[in-house]
């Protein structure tokens, strides 16, 4: 894990990112590593305010283009207030989603609903306002229908993207797998089927060997 201090967890809704992030954080802390657990959208005071605008309400509340702008604004605050300070003091940062989610959700998944391709827009804004990538991205891969059932079973108000349905989740899965093929140097696809403990062992094998 030498040099790997910024790790993102990605995948379709309900793929188990939060559970696996917490498991990895506990493992790293047990070895004496300072770990900062965070999430997107969110992870800082300003970004958490934007989060509610993005994950709650009617699925048609925003256009994909507006979502890209909101996610990028939230990410910039997250980067300034949480990620950079943690890395600067030598901590390891584990984030539940980062820029790859915007590339897939808005650049491919949401854009497809309008017959558009917004990946170039996502990347241009990312290069302008963010300019960093994780050292390692773990893509938790699961049958989208299973993940969607999990996500909807959680309940609560943060179900805006789950309410776009199974076809949307299928597009997301294809988008994440395509991203893993595009960036093999930092992306690892993790089989997220099975028990949480089995998946955690697969994650640990990629991170700590």
KAHUZI-V445140 format. One record per residue. N is the residue number from 1. RES is the residue in three letters. OMEGA is omega in whole degrees, -180 to 180 (none if undefined). Layout:
[[N RES OMEGA] [N RES OMEGA]]
This chain:
[[1 UNK -179] [2 UNK 178] [3 UNK -180] [4 UNK -177] [5 UNK 179] [6 UNK -174] [7 UNK 176] [8 UNK 174] [9 UNK -178] [10 UNK 178] [11 UNK 179] [12 UNK 178] [13 UNK 179] [14 UNK -178] [15 UNK 176] [16 UNK -178] [17 UNK -176] [18 UNK 179] [19 UNK -177] [20 UNK 176] [21 UNK -180] [22 UNK 179] [23 UNK 179] [24 UNK 178] [25 UNK 180] [26 UNK 180] [27 UNK -179] [28 UNK 179] [29 UNK 179] [30 UNK 179] [31 UNK 177] [32 UNK -179] [33 UNK 171] [34 UNK -177] [35 UNK 172] [36 UNK 176] [37 UNK -178] [38 UNK -175] [39 UNK 173] [40 UNK -12] [41 UNK -179] [42 UNK 178] [43 UNK 175] [44 UNK -174] [45 UNK -179] [46 UNK -179] [47 UNK 178] [48 UNK 176] [49 UNK 178] [50 UNK -178] [51 UNK -177] [52 UNK 178] [53 UNK -173] [54 UNK -171] [55 UNK 178] [56 UNK 174] [57 UNK -177] [58 UNK 178] [59 UNK -179] [60 UNK -176] [61 UNK -178] [62 UNK 170] [63 UNK 176] [64 UNK -180] [65 UNK 178] [66 UNK 177] [67 UNK 179] [68 UNK 179] [69 UNK -180] [70 UNK 179] [71 UNK -180] [72 UNK 177] [73 UNK 179] [74 UNK -178] [75 UNK 179] [76 UNK 179] [77 UNK 178] [78 UNK -180] [79 UNK -177] [80 UNK -170] [81 UNK -173] [82 UNK -171] [83 UNK -177] [84 UNK 178] [85 UNK 180] [86 UNK 179] [87 UNK -178] [88 UNK 179] [89 UNK 174] [90 UNK 179] [91 UNK 172] [92 UNK -179] [93 UNK 174] [94 UNK -179] [95 UNK 174] [96 UNK -177] [97 UNK 173] [98 UNK -172] [99 UNK 180] [100 UNK 178] [101 UNK 178] [102 UNK 177] [103 UNK -175] [104 UNK -176] [105 UNK -177] [106 UNK -177] [107 UNK -179] [108 UNK -173] [109 UNK -179] [110 UNK -179] [111 UNK -180] [112 UNK -180] [113 UNK -180] [114 UNK -179] [115 UNK -177] [116 UNK 174] [117 UNK -174] [118 UNK -179] [119 UNK 180] [120 UNK 178] [121 UNK 178] [122 UNK -176] [123 UNK 180] [124 UNK 179] [125 UNK 178] [126 UNK -180] [127 UNK -178] [128 UNK -170] [129 UNK -175] [130 UNK 172] [131 UNK 177] [132 UNK 175] [133 UNK 174] [134 UNK 173] [135 UNK -178] [136 UNK 177] [137 UNK 179] [138 UNK -180] [139 UNK -180] [140 UNK -173] [141 UNK -178] [142 UNK 174] [143 UNK -177] [144 UNK 179] [145 UNK 177] [146 UNK 180] [147 UNK -180] [148 UNK 178] [149 UNK 177] [150 UNK -177] [151 UNK -180] [152 UNK -180] [153 UNK 179] [154 UNK -178] [155 UNK -180] [156 UNK -174] [157 UNK -174] [158 UNK -176] [159 UNK -174] [160 UNK -178] [161 UNK 176] [162 UNK -177] [163 UNK 175] [164 UNK 169] [165 UNK -174] [166 UNK -179] [167 UNK 178] [168 UNK -180] [169 UNK 176] [170 UNK 177] [171 UNK 179] [172 UNK -180] [173 UNK 178] [174 UNK 179] [175 UNK 180] [176 UNK 179] [177 UNK 176] [178 UNK 179] [179 UNK 178] [180 UNK 178] [181 UNK -180] [182 UNK -177] [183 UNK -176] [184 UNK -178] [185 UNK -180] [186 UNK -176] [187 UNK 174] [188 UNK 178] [189 UNK -179] [190 UNK 174] [191 UNK -176] [192 UNK 175] [193 UNK -178] [194 UNK -178] [195 UNK 178] [196 UNK -180] [197 UNK 178] [198 UNK 179] [199 UNK 179] [200 UNK 178] [201 UNK 177] [202 UNK 178] [203 UNK -179] [204 UNK 180] [205 UNK 179] [206 UNK -173] [207 UNK -174] [208 UNK 178] [209 UNK none]]
